[in-house]
Amino acid sequence: MVVYVDVSPSGQPGTNNVRCLFEDIGHAVIGATALTSDDGTLTVHRLHRETFQAAGIDAGEIRFDFARTVSFRR
């Protein structure tokens, strides 16, 4: 499993967004340079992937993306 965090500053939709990717080991540190604004949102995703194969069809992958979005202000 992996964890990734999207940092999105307020008032600037689609610009200056930062995505940080981490191994799912229970903790992570986001550098101060990722926080380019005094306020915005953090979206934390925990992504779990499983491969599968069924008779008569190609192999595939199913993904579970659990996410939580919170606002921040410095």
Secondary structure, 3 states (H helix, E strand, C coil): CEEEEEEEECCCCCCCCEEEEEECCCCCCCCHHHCCCCEEEEEEEEEEEEEECCCCCCCEEEEEEEEEEEEEEC
